[in-house]
Each structure stands twice: as structure tokens, then as C-alpha cells.
Amino acid sequence: MAPFSRLAARRACTENPPAAAVHPAPKSGAAALWADGLGRVGTRAAQVLLILLLVSVSVYALMQIKLLVIPVLIALILAAAIGPFVNMLRRRGIPGGLATGIAFVALLALLAGVGAIIYLSVRNQWAELAQQASTGLDELENFLLNGPVPLDQGQLQEARQGIIDFITSSQARSRAITGLSLVTEFIAGTGLMVVILFFFLKDGAKIWNFLLRPFSGRREAKLRRVGRRTLEVLGGYVRGTAIVALVDTVAIGTALLILQVPLALPLAVIVFITAFIPLVGATVAGILAALVALVANGPVVALIVVAVVVAVNQLEGDLLQPIVMGKSLQLHALVILMALTAGTILAGIVGAVLSVPLAAVVWAIIQVWTAEDPHLTDMNPDLPPANTQPV
């Protein structure tokens, strides 16, 4: 009868639970301090502070090795953009190593050709630019003295003397030395980026498979989707931005050639490069072109250049970006502005260039990781249903 007695006692406890189970004893001491609403808010605040501390320490650590981090990021973006070309060569029967070499040499030849065009253009037009700059500065001085809002000769002389004093100051010399060290870092980083880019193009899939070895099941499937989505976002962003930048370059460069502005080709190349900085890149390049036109051709031509730049920017923002970029950059303008600001503060111009595609990748990863995808089970029939194994 003992088993039946134990069974009856268990049923009695289930049907009539003790008062302590229905009404747990109130907490006291430190436990009670964190049990109310303010305590829960404090717990969440502490968690947020710990996360922010972890992020800050991680960013600080990465900035200490930015000579490695920045080349890796640039190589990853370029590999995502060139990857489809390498895959096309492989589908045509070309071995993987040879296809990578062809794409790699083609990219280096393109960059070398752009550099040669800039150098030859500057060298051939430097004397003419110096002469036009002297005449243009005289015209600008005359316009400032006799224009609609004339300046006093003394004020103009003070401004000129201030510029001369700054150029000859120790601060300018120290900045020149800093610039020389930055050039050295740039050369070293470029060489490292070239090597990393080659291995990304050649063994990118093997590297990614190696990084995914510790994972299995659903996490591995989601991480593989994250990798594919990252390449799609980066490749689409780079190719779309290149198309938009090419249109800007042709439009502004043609206007500069028609207006006979010196260094039209180098300025057009600068427009192409700065177009990879959303919102502000083309504007900065347009201001530079307008300044060159102001010095060399006078205020009327400079105003025409400004009008052309404004029209091209409007065309880009209202037509080209929505059509060409498509879903590659699903970010609000405020998010882009914040990413640009943070990237510029952390890594200067390079940070401004990298910040927006990285922000787009982070958002794409969040979307992939939080999405409920029923196909993940179909990819591996041995996996349990989605609601039995949380990620």
C-alpha cells in the first residue's frame, strides 16, 4: 500500500499546493533592493553600460592596429566587388589561381592607369596653371576690392599676411612631418592590402569555411547566410557607387573641359574617388573644382562650375541613387550621416569611405540573424524544427 499512499500524497500536493508555492515569501535584504521596478531598471542600465564598455574597448583595440584592420576591410570590399568577375572566369574553365591573377593584374593596371593620367595631366598643365593662377588671383583681388561688398585694402593685406605666417610657422612644419609619416603608413597599408586582397580572391571560400569550423547546425547555416549577404551588400554597394561616380565624373569633367578649367582630368578623377563618400563626397570635390576655376578662370566660370555641381548632385540624389543602388543600401540618410561622422572621427577620410558600407553590412547581418527562415531546416534535414532550438 505504500506506493498508493505516495501517489495519493503527490496528487494532493498537486491539487492543493502549499501556501508558500502560491504566495512566495517576500524577499529581503539585497534581493529586495533589486526586485522592484527601479531595481530592474538599474539591472538593465548596468547591462547596457557593460555592453558599451565592451564595444568601446573593442573599438579602441582595433584602432591600435588600424594599420592592419583598414587594409583588411578595404581588401574585403574590393574582393566582394571583383569576386563576380573571378567567378565568371572560373565558369569559363579558367583555373582558380589563373582567374585570380587575371582579375588582380587587371585591377592593378586600372589603378596604375588612373595614377599615370593624373601625373601626366598635372605635369603638362602645371606651367599654364601657375600663369593662370597669378592672373586669377589678381582678378580675385580686384573683385574683392571693387565688388558688390568691397573689402578694405588693409583687411586684405592682413589676410594675406596671416596665410604667409601660417605657411612659414612651426605648426605648418610639424603638420608636414605628420603628413610624411601618414604617407609612409599609406604605402605600407597599400602593400598589405594588395597581399590580403590576392588571398581573399584566391582562397576566400576556404578562409570562410575555416572560420565556421567551430559552429554547426542552425548557427552554421545562419552564418553562411550572413557571409553571402555580406558579399552581396558590399559588392552591390561598390558596383552601384562606381556607376554613380562614373556618371558624376563624366558630367562634371565634361563641364570642366568645356569651360577650359585647368587640371580638368585630375579634378574629374577626384570627383570619382570622393563620390564613394555619400552625401558629402561629390560636394567636396565640386568645391575644389570651383576653387580651381575661381583662381584660374575668374568668378563667373567658378559660379558656372558650382551650378553644374549642384545640378549633378540633385540628379544623383533624386534619380541615380534610388535606381542604381536598389536594395544595396537600405539606410536612412540620418544613419548615413551618423556613420560618416563616427567613421571620420575614428579614421579620417578612410573611415568616412568605409563607414557607410560597414553600416549597411551590420544592418544586413541583423536582418539575417533575426529573420525566421523556414528554409534553414530544409538545408539540413537532420536539424530539429525552428521552435525547438533557439539561436
C-alpha positions in Angstrom: 0.0 0.0 0.0 3.0 2.3 0.3 3.2 3.1 -3.4 -0.5 4.0 -3.4 0.0 6.3 -0.4 2.8 8.1 -2.0 0.8 8.5 -5.2 -2.2 10.0 -3.2 0.1 12.4 -1.4 1.6 13.6 -4.7 -1.9 14.2 -6.1 -2.9 16.0 -3.0 0.1 18.3 -3.3 -0.6 19.0 -6.9 -4.2 19.8 -6.4 -3.7 21.8 -3.2 -0.2 23.4 -3.4 1.3 24.8 -0.2 0.8 28.4 0.5 4.5 29.1 0.0 4.3 27.9 -3.6 1.2 30.1 -4.3 2.5 33.2 -2.4 6.3 33.1 -2.3 7.9 34.6 0.7 8.8 38.3 0.2 12.5 38.9 -0.5 14.6 40.7 2.0 18.0 42.5 2.0 19.9 42.9 -1.2 17.4 40.7 -3.2 14.5 43.0 -2.3 16.6 46.0 -3.4 16.8 44.7 -7.0 13.3 43.2 -7.1 11.2 46.3 -7.6 10.8 48.4 -10.8 13.8 50.7 -10.1 16.0 47.7 -9.4 15.1 46.1 -12.8 15.9 49.4 -14.5 19.2 49.5 -12.7 20.0 46.0 -13.8 19.2 46.9 -17.4 21.3 50.1 -17.1 24.2 48.1 -15.8 23.9 45.6 -18.7 23.9 48.5 -21.2 26.9 50.1 -19.6 28.8 46.8 -19.7 27.9 46.4 -23.4 29.0 49.9 -24.2 32.3 49.3 -22.3 32.9 46.2 -24.3 32.2 48.0 -27.5 34.5 50.9 -26.5 37.3 48.6 -25.5 36.9 46.6 -28.8 37.0 49.8 -30.9 40.0 51.1 -29.0 41.8 47.9 -29.5 41.1 47.8 -33.2 42.2 51.4 -33.6 45.6 50.5 -32.1 46.1 48.1 -35.0 44.3 50.1 -37.7 47.3 49.6 -40.0 46.1 46.0 -40.2 42.3 46.5 -39.8 41.9 49.1 -42.5 43.7 47.1 -45.2 41.7 44.0 -44.3 38.4 46.0 -44.6 39.4 47.6 -47.9 40.6 44.2 -49.3 37.3 42.6 -48.2 35.2 45.3 -50.0 37.3 45.1 -53.2 37.1 41.3 -53.1 33.3 41.5 -52.8 33.2 43.8 -55.9 35.7 41.8 -58.0 34.5 38.4 -56.9 31.8 38.0 -59.6 34.4 38.7 -62.3 36.7 35.9 -60.9 33.7 33.5 -60.7 32.8 34.3 -64.3 36.4 33.4 -65.4 36.2 30.2 -63.4 32.9 29.2 -65.0 34.6 29.6 -68.4 37.1 26.9 -67.5 40.0 29.1 -66.3 41.7 27.6 -63.2 41.1 29.4 -59.9 44.7 30.7 -59.5 44.9 32.0 -63.0 41.5 33.6 -62.8 42.5 35.4 -59.6 45.8 36.5 -61.2 43.9 37.9 -64.2 41.5 39.9 -62.1 44.3 41.0 -59.8 46.5 42.3 -62.6 43.5 44.0 -64.3 42.8 45.9 -61.1 46.4 46.9 -60.6 46.6 48.0 -64.3 43.5 50.1 -63.8 44.8 51.8 -60.7 48.2 52.4 -62.4 46.5 53.9 -65.4 44.5 56.3 -63.3 47.7 57.4 -61.5 49.5 57.9 -64.7 46.7 60.0 -66.1 46.7 62.3 -63.0 50.5 62.6 -63.1 50.8 63.4 -66.8 47.9 65.9 -66.7 49.4 67.8 -63.8 52.9 67.8 -65.3 51.7 69.0 -68.7 49.4 71.8 -67.3 51.4 72.9 -64.3 53.1 75.9 -66.0 49.8 77.0 -67.6 48.1 76.7 -64.2 50.7 78.8 -62.4 50.3 81.5 -65.0 46.5 81.4 -64.9 46.6 81.3 -61.1 48.6 84.5 -61.0 46.2 86.3 -63.3 43.2 84.8 -61.5 44.4 85.9 -58.1 44.8 89.5 -59.4 41.2 89.3 -60.8 40.0 87.9 -57.5 41.8 90.7 -55.5 40.2 93.3 -57.8 36.8 91.7 -57.3 37.1 91.7 -53.6 38.2 95.4 -53.5 35.7 96.7 -56.1 32.9 94.2 -55.9 29.4 94.4 -54.5 30.7 94.1 -51.0 34.2 95.7 -51.2 36.9 95.0 -48.7 39.4 97.3 -47.3 43.0 97.1 -48.6 44.2 96.7 -45.1 41.9 93.8 -44.3 43.0 92.0 -47.5 46.7 92.6 -46.7 46.2 91.2 -43.1 44.5 88.1 -44.5 47.4 87.6 -47.0 50.0 88.1 -44.2 48.1 85.6 -42.0 48.3 82.9 -44.7 52.0 83.6 -45.2 52.7 83.4 -41.5 50.8 80.1 -41.1 52.7 78.5 -44.0 56.1 79.5 -42.6 55.2 78.7 -38.9 56.5 75.8 -36.9 52.9 74.4 -36.8 52.8 74.0 -40.5 56.2 72.3 -40.5 55.1 69.9 -37.8 52.0 69.1 -39.9 54.2 68.5 -42.9 56.2 66.0 -40.8 53.0 64.3 -39.7 51.9 64.2 -43.3 55.1 62.4 -44.2 54.5 59.8 -41.6 51.0 59.3 -42.9 52.4 58.8 -46.4 54.7 56.1 -45.1 51.7 54.4 -43.3 49.7 54.7 -46.5 52.4 53.0 -48.6 52.7 50.2 -46.0 49.0 49.8 -45.7 48.6 49.7 -49.5 51.1 46.9 -49.9 49.5 44.9 -47.1 46.1 45.4 -48.7 47.3 44.2 -52.0 48.6 40.9 -50.5 45.4 40.4 -48.4 43.2 41.1 -51.5 45.1 38.5 -53.5 44.5 35.8 -50.9 40.8 36.8 -50.5 40.3 36.4 -54.2 42.2 33.1 -54.3 41.1 31.4 -51.1 38.1 33.4 -49.8 35.8 30.4 -49.6 38.5 28.3 -47.8 39.1 31.0 -45.3 35.4 31.4 -44.6 34.9 27.6 -44.2 37.9 27.6 -41.7 36.3 30.3 -39.6 33.0 28.4 -39.5 34.5 25.2 -38.2 33.6 25.8 -34.5 29.9 26.1 -35.5 27.3 23.6 -36.5 23.6 23.2 -37.1 21.5 26.3 -37.3 24.2 28.7 -36.3 26.4 27.5 -39.1 23.6 27.8 -41.6 22.8 31.4 -40.4 26.5 32.3 -40.5 26.7 31.1 -44.1 23.7 33.2 -45.0 25.5 36.1 -43.2 28.6 35.6 -45.3 26.6 35.5 -48.6 24.6 38.6 -47.6 27.7 40.5 -46.6 29.3 39.8 -50.0 26.0 40.8 -51.8 25.8 44.1 -49.9 29.4 45.1 -50.3 29.6 44.1 -53.9 26.3 45.8 -54.8 27.4 48.9 -52.9 30.8 49.2 -54.6 29.5 48.5 -58.1 26.5 50.8 -57.7 28.6 53.6 -56.2 31.1 53.2 -59.0 28.3 53.6 -61.6 27.0 56.7 -59.9 30.6 58.1 -59.5 31.2 57.5 -63.2 28.2 59.5 -64.2 29.2 62.3 -61.9 32.8 62.2 -63.3 31.6 62.4 -66.9 29.2 65.2 -66.3 31.4 67.4 -64.2 34.6 66.5 -66.2 32.9 67.4 -69.4 31.8 70.8 -68.0 35.3 71.5 -66.8 36.7 70.7 -70.2 34.2 72.9 -72.0 34.9 75.8 -69.6 38.6 75.2 -70.1 39.3 74.8 -66.4 42.9 73.7 -65.8 43.5 70.2 -64.4 40.1 69.1 -65.6 41.1 65.4 -65.8 42.6 65.2 -62.3 39.6 67.0 -60.9 37.3 64.5 -62.6 39.3 61.6 -61.1 39.0 63.3 -57.7 35.2 63.6 -58.3 35.1 59.8 -59.0 37.1 59.0 -55.8 35.2 61.3 -53.5 31.8 60.0 -54.8 32.4 56.9 -52.6 31.7 59.2 -49.6 27.9 59.5 -49.6 26.2 62.9 -49.1 29.4 65.0 -48.9 31.9 63.5 -51.2 30.7 65.0 -54.5 30.1 68.3 -52.8 33.7 68.5 -51.5 35.1 67.6 -55.0 32.8 70.3 -56.5 34.1 72.9 -54.1 37.6 72.0 -55.0 36.8 72.3 -58.7 35.1 75.6 -58.1 38.2 77.0 -56.3 40.5 76.0 -59.1 38.1 77.6 -61.6 38.0 80.7 -59.4 41.7 81.1 -59.2 42.4 80.2 -62.9 39.3 81.5 -64.8 37.6 84.0 -62.5 34.4 84.2 -60.5 32.0 83.8 -63.5 33.4 80.4 -64.5 33.5 79.4 -60.9 29.8 80.1 -60.4 29.0 78.1 -63.6 31.0 75.2 -62.1 29.1 75.5 -58.8 25.8 75.4 -60.8 26.9 72.2 -62.7 27.9 70.5 -59.4 24.6 71.3 -57.7 22.7 70.0 -60.8 24.7 66.8 -60.8 24.2 66.3 -57.1 20.4 66.7 -57.5 20.4 64.2 -60.4 22.4 61.7 -58.3 20.3 62.0 -55.2 16.8 62.0 -56.9 17.4 59.6 -59.7 20.7 57.7 -59.8 21.0 56.6 -56.2 17.5 55.1 -55.9 17.7 53.3 -59.3 21.3 52.1 -59.3 21.8 51.3 -55.7 18.5 49.5 -55.3 18.5 47.4 -52.1 22.2 47.5 -51.6 22.0 50.5 -49.2 18.8 50.3 -47.1 19.8 53.0 -44.7 18.2 56.3 -43.7 20.0 59.5 -44.5 20.4 60.2 -40.8 22.0 56.8 -40.2 24.4 57.5 -43.1 25.3 60.9 -41.6 25.9 59.4 -38.2 28.0 56.6 -39.7 30.1 59.2 -41.7 30.7 61.3 -38.6 31.8 58.4 -36.5 34.0 57.0 -39.3 35.6 60.4 -39.8 36.3 60.8 -36.1 37.8 57.4 -35.8 39.8 57.0 -39.0 39.7 60.3 -41.0 38.9 60.1 -44.7 39.4 56.3 -44.9 36.9 56.0 -42.1 34.4 58.1 -44.0 34.8 55.9 -47.0 34.4 52.6 -45.1 31.7 53.7 -42.5 28.7 53.6 -44.8 29.2 50.1 -46.4 30.1 48.7 -43.0 26.9 50.2 -41.5 24.9 48.6 -44.4 26.6 45.3 -43.7 25.8 45.5 -40.0 22.2 46.2 -40.7 22.0 43.3 -43.2 23.5 40.9 -40.7 21.0 42.0 -38.1 18.2 41.3 -40.6 19.5 37.9 -41.5 20.2 36.8 -37.9 16.8 37.9 -36.6 14.8 36.6 -39.5 12.7 33.4 -39.3 13.7 31.4 -42.3 12.0 28.0 -42.7 14.5 27.1 -45.4 17.2 26.6 -42.8 15.6 23.3 -41.8 15.4 22.3 -45.4 19.1 22.9 -45.9 19.8 20.2 -43.3 17.1 17.7 -42.7 18.8 16.4 -39.5 18.1 19.7 -37.8 15.1 19.9 -35.4 12.3 22.4 -36.1 12.9 26.1 -35.6 10.9 26.4 -32.3 12.9 23.6 -30.5 16.4 25.0 -30.7 16.7 28.8 -30.1 19.6 30.6 -31.6 
